[in-house]
């Protein structure tokens, strides 16, 4: 679809009548412009270390994603993965296939196989403890679809703010703001989910609970028995067939008009060990919120009773404790969402993440060009009319990265010496399996 732009292209270069501010600088000018730190003879020299900005998550299970939507490929580097974990590319591909584009009519028609390749950190089918590099090549780029966006900002997109921050941007596909960046998270999340499942039987499941104005009633999904097969039984990824059809119809209605809608993804965590998370700044819900809200198109996060809990009194909201048949302290209700005081309490963790409508739509919108002229834009390209069905594996992966990092932190701090058995539980160890002479 052609653009209605009538202004001249402005691709981010300096204007022809403006002399270069950099070409005439002498070496001495550049040197004086740099930050200079002087130290006296009495003081010790200081070493400044700059941490990579924005692309790394985790302290013990550290994941860095790389790549852009229309570059050579995308992927991740995982540092801190425990050794001797059986791992293959097939383990990653299951979730990457759930995330990939072109899987149904209500997702972007871009065709990518999203085939993962492991380049390091795995030998003879087992992790070595060294950094794991995973890369997925891009094979279906159409840079010409972004010719209009090179001149004008898409409303509500990161186009403008990337220019405001960096003074330049990758036009094709939105660069790092593209949801293709999440391939690295999903690949790393697959590793984390495998370890969590083997170590403590932890399961992470997400599903679509709202698409536009179609809201799935909470009592229709049993979080104790929910299965992946139920989630994957339809293209909406809603475990209730009746509401799934309503969601698909709602997405179809805007898709044919070149518009988009948002929705909500609900995520649950079962069998998570108690004690994960830290007080004050590093509360478990705060870490989960950070990971979830770092996903593209997110606009809200709540867990447990969420905002609805504000309508209750304390006596209505409190989760009363009791002793179960196994002698464990449990709660009769779970309005706390499995987290109290920023620490997991052993109950099911449940959270909801809101996603806005996709900002790139093929309907005429008013905007501004990069050279600051008002204009109209009709965006081209291949984009999801609703991001929530494909966001399901992205949410699961983000949650898994948080929990894997927190599990290692808990093991390091609170399981190093014998535990206080009056109050603490040991972190559940996996059943040992013999595989080629290696235990796991």
N, C-alpha and C positions, 0 to 999 in steps of 0.2 A: 504494500500500500504506500503510495507516494506521500511525502511530507508536504505540508502547506507552508514550510519555512520560505520566507522571501528574503531574508537577510543573507549577507555574504558569510561564507564559512569562516570560523575562527577556531583554529585547532590548538590554541594554547601557546603559540610562538609569540615573541615580541613583535609589535607592529613595525612595519617597514620604516615609519618616520621616527621611530624611537631608537636612539643609539643604544647599543648593548651596554648594560651596566657592568658586565663581567669582562668583556673583551678588552677594555682599556685598563683593567686593574693590573698593577704591577705585583710581583711576588711579595714585596714588602707590605703592600696594602692588604693582601690576603692574610699574611702572617699576623698583622696587627689586628685583623678582624676576628681572629680566632681567640677562644677563651684561653687566657694565660694564667697559670697558677704558679706563683713564686713561693719558694720556701727559704726560710733563713737557715743559717748553719746550725742553729739550735734545734730546729724542728726536723722531724723525720719526713722524708719524701712520701707523698701520698700517691696511690695508684687509683685512678678513676676507672670504674667499670660500668659500661653502659649495657643494660639488659635489653634484649630484643623486645621491641614495643609491640604489644597487641596480638602476637601470633603464637604465644606459648601459654599453656595452662598446666598447673600442677607443680607440686614441690618434690614429691617422691616418685610419682608416676608422671613424668613430664612429657607433654605432647606439643610439638610445634607443627603447625600446618603450613604448607607452601603452595604456590601456584595461583594461576588466574584462569578465568573462564575460557578465554580464547588463546591462552599460551600453549606451550608444548604439553603441559600436563599439570596435575595437582596431586597432592599427597601429604605425607606426614613423616615425622621422625619421632619415635617413642624412645625416651631415655628413662631408665629405671625399671624396665620390665624384669621381673624375676627370671632367673635362668631355669633351664630344664623343663620349660612348658612346651608340650607338643603344639606346633603351630604350622599351618600351611596356608597357601593363598586361598584354598577352598574355604577355610574358616572365615575369611574376610568377605568372600564373594556373596555369601547369603544376604548379609545386610546391605552390601553395596547394590545388589540387584533390587532390593526393596526401595532403595533411595533413587535409583537411576531414572533419568528422564525417559519419555516415550513409552511408559508402561501401560497407559490407558488413555482414553479420549479426554479425561478430565485433568491430564497433566500436560506439561510442555511436550510438543511433538519432536523436540530435538532427539536425534538418535545417537546414543552412546552406549557401548557395551560396559563401560566402566570396569574394565578388567584390571585387577590389582596385580602388581608385581612386587615381590619382596627382594630388596637389593642387599640387605645386610642384617645382622643380628640373629640369623637363624642358620643352624648347621645341622645337617642330617635329620631335619624335621623337628628340631628343638631349639628354643630360644637359648642364646649364649650368655645373656646378661649385658651384652653390649647394645648400643643404639640400633633400633630396628627402623630401617628406611623403607617406606611403602610408596609406590608411585602408580598413578593411573593416568594414562595418556589421553589427551583430548583428540578426537578424530573427526568431529562434525562441526567445525567452526564456520560461521558465516559472518565475517567481520563487516561485510558491506551492509548488513542489516542495521548497523549502528551509525550510518553516515549522518542521519539527522541528529542523533544524540551526541555526536561530536561537536555540534554547534549549539545545542540547546539543552537545558537541564530538564530531566523528567521530574514532574511534580512528585514530591514525597520520596524521591529516590536519593541515594548517597552521591549522585553526580555532583551536586552543588557543594556539599560539605567536604568532599574529597578535594575539590579545587580550593575551597576556603582554607583548608588545612595545609595541603602540600603544594598548591600552586600548579599542579599537574595531576593527571589521572590516566588510567588505562580505560579508554573509551569502550573497546569491544567487550561486551558482556558485563560491564560494570567492574571488571578487575576483581579485587579482593572482596568487594561487596556482594559479588555473585554467590548464589547458593551452592555453586560448584565447589567453593572452598570447603563445604561441609563434608566432602568426600574423605578428606584427611581425618576428620573427627569420627566419621562412621567407621572407617577402617581401624583406627585406634580403639574406638569403642567396642568393636567386635573382639579385640584382644582382651580388653578389660572385662567384658561380659563373660568370656570363656573362663578367665581366672576366678572371677567372683562365683560363678556357678560351681566350678570344681572345688573351690576352697570351702564355701559355706552354704552351697545350695541356693545362693541368691539369684532371684529372677527379676528381670526388668522388662515390663511390658507397657507399651503405650498404645493409645487408640484415639480415633477422632470422636469427640463427644459433642462437637457443634460445627456445623457448616452454615455460614450466613445466619439465617433466623431459625434453622432447624436445630433444636437442642435435644440431645438424648437425655431422658430422665435418669437420674443417678441410680434409682432402684432397679433399673433394667439390667445392670451389669453387676455380677457377683465377683468382687475382686479376689475372693478366696479361691475361686475355681476358673477364672478367666484364662484362656489359652491363646497361644500365638495363632493357631489354626482359626479360631473365631475371629481374630483381628484381620487375618489375611483372606477371609472368605469372600471379600468383595472389594471393588476398586476404591471405595470410600474409606476403607479400613475402620469401619464402625462395626463393633461386634454384634449389633442387633440388626437383623436383615431388613426389618420394616423401616427403621429409621435410616439405614444405609441407602435405601432406594429414594427416600425423601431428600437426603443430602445430595445424591447424584443428580437428581432432578433440579435442585436449586443451583448447583454448579453449572449444569448444562444450560440453564436459562440465561445465565450471564455470559457464558462462554460464546454462545452464538451471537451475542451483541457486542463482542469485543471488550467486555468489561471483566471485573474480577470481584471476588468476595473473600472474606477472612473466615476464621473459625477458631476452635479451641482443641488442643490435644491434651488428654488426660494421661498421666503416667503413674504407674504403681511399682513399688519395689517390695517383693516378698522375701522372707528369710534373711533379712539383713542383720548382721551381728549387732548386739547392743554396744553402746559406747562410742560410736563413730561421730566425729564432730568435736569441736572445741568451744569453750565459752567465749562470750564477748564478740570479737570481730570475726572469728572464723567459725561461726555457728554452721551446722550442717545445712540448714535451710538457706543461709546466706550464700554458701558455696553453690548449692543447687540453683538458686535464683541467678547468680552470676553466669553460670554455665548455660542455663536455659535462655536467659535474656541476651546472651551473646550470639544466639542464632539469628540469621537474617529474618526480618519481618516480624519479630516478636514485639509485643506491646504490653504484656502483663503476665504476672506470675503470682500464684497463690497456692498454699498447701493446707491440708487439713480442712478445717471449717472455712478458711479464707475470709473473704469479706462478709459472707453470710453469718459468720460467728459474731459479728458486731451487733446483731439483733438479739442475741441471747444474753441471759444473766449468767453470773458465775455458777450458780447451782445447776443451771441447764447445760452449761458448756463443759464443766469439769469432767474429765475421764476418771471415774472411780476405779481404784485398784482392787484386785482380788487375787487369791492364790489358785492356780489351775491344778489339774490332776497330777501334773508332773512336778509340783512344788515350785513353779516359777511365778514371779510377780507379773501380772498381766493387767490390762485395762479393759473394762467392760465395753466401753465405747472408744472411738478413735477420732474424736474431733481434733486432737493434737496432730493428726496426720503422721503418726509414727516418730515424731520428734518433740522432745521437751527440753527446754533450756539449751537448745542448739545441739542436742545429743540424741542419737537414735535410741529408742526405748524397746525395740524388738517387734513392735507392731508394724503393720503394713504402712509404708510411706506412700502417700498419694499427693499428687500435685497437678496443677492445671496451668497450661501456658497458652496465652492468647496470641494469635497471629493476625496481622492486618491484611487487608486485600492487597494483592500484588500491585505494585505501583506502576509497572510497565503495562499499559493497555493500549489497544488500537483505536481509541476514541479521541476526538480532537480535544485538546486541553490548552489553556493559556499558560505561558511560561516566559522565561527570559533566556536570551542567548548568553554565551560565554563572554561576548563583548558588550553585555549589559543593554540589550535592546529587547523590548517586549515583542513577543511573537506567539504563534500557535504551533502546536506540535501534534502530529499523529505518529506514535511510535510504531516501528516495525520490529520484527524478531519473533522468537518462539518462547513463550512464557506461560507459566501455570495460571489458569484462571482462578485456582484456589491452591494455596501451598500446603494446606494441612495434611492431605493424604500422604504426600512425600515427606512431610516433616516428622512423621511418626518415628522412623528409624533414626532421624537426626536427634530427636529428643532422647530416645533410649540411649544413644551413644554418649550424649553430653552428660546424662545422669551417671552412666557407667564410669566415665572418666573421673567424676567427682568421687564416687564411692571407692574406686580403686585407690585413688590417692589417699583418701581418708582411712582405708583399711591398712595401708602400709604405715601411715602415721600412728594409728592406734597400736599396731603391733610393735612399732619401735619405742613408743613412750610407755605404754601400760602393760605390755606383755613381756618385757625384757626380763623382769624378775618374777618370781612366783606371785600369782595373783592372790588377792584377799577373797577366799572362796565364800566368805559370809555374804559378800555383796556382788562380786564380779563373776562373770562367766568366761571360761576360756574361749578364744576365737575358735570356731569349729574347724577342725583340720579335715582335709580331704581323705577319702579312702585311697590307699596306695594301690596303684595299678602297675604291674610289671610290663614295660614296653621296651623291647630290645635292651634289657638290662638296666633301664633307667626308671626310677620311681617318680611318680607324680601324684 
